[in-house]
């Protein structure tokens, strides 16, 4: 394997990344608007599904149904399973939309010609690997998050015992250990998930890449970049928070997404090799 990128290599500053993103979005405003439309369509779809479920629950006589009704999920395991199934379905749709929109922002960052025709003709080779990667990555993150769920349960359980006055000295020790474990594991997860932040780009750029090899490469490439990525993410928070007003989302979502793509390109360096345009060119040449 070639040596990883030299970290002393001069890279774009945050201001330069933002300026580059603005320039890219000016030349691809139609793609940016389309990506936001996809996201909003997914949000409307989820809201309509939840409203239909609420309406059906009312017809079936289920009183005080709510998506966030903890009492309902405690009393009915079936409702909890149904909630989990809905979340999985929503996540699959979100993964699909994310794949499509990420491709747009990669094309803007690379200034590559339109390759939609090639991708539509080779959906199996282009679409399936990226969607499977997104689902595998989510499952992988869920698995490594299980210890955190145990720690949070310990904190909540022993806090409740202490609140009602039934906690023993051993329980108090477990409570303190649960707090410490939860904080430490949260920090580890944040660091580890940041290390995996390039996996989707690696698979998107090269659909033939293996998922676990992509994870390994992402961890190696992200070595030494965590602070930079964290600071950059914090600098994006004011823009993201403005989306609460909804109408800024049409500008903020494309801007933040393109900034993230440009930063990923900076981190990956010579590993940023978009295979799809070359594959599309060879395909076009074969049938010309």
Buried (B, 14 or more C-beta within 10 A) or exposed (E): EEEBBEEEEEBBEBEEBBEBBEEBBEEBEEBBBBBBEBBBEBBEEBEEEEEEBEEEBEEEEBEEBEEEBEEBBEEEEEBEEEBEEBEEEBBBEBBBBBBBBBBBBBBBBBEBEEBEEBBEEBEEBBBEBBBEBBBBBBEBEEEBBEBBEEBBEBBEBBEEBBEEEEBEEEBEEBBEBBBEBBEEBBEEBEEBEBBBBBBBBBBBBBBEBBBEEBBEBBBBBBEEBBEBBEEBBEBBEEBBEBBEEEEBBBBBBBBBBBBBBBBBBBBBBEBBEBEBBEBBEEBEEEEE
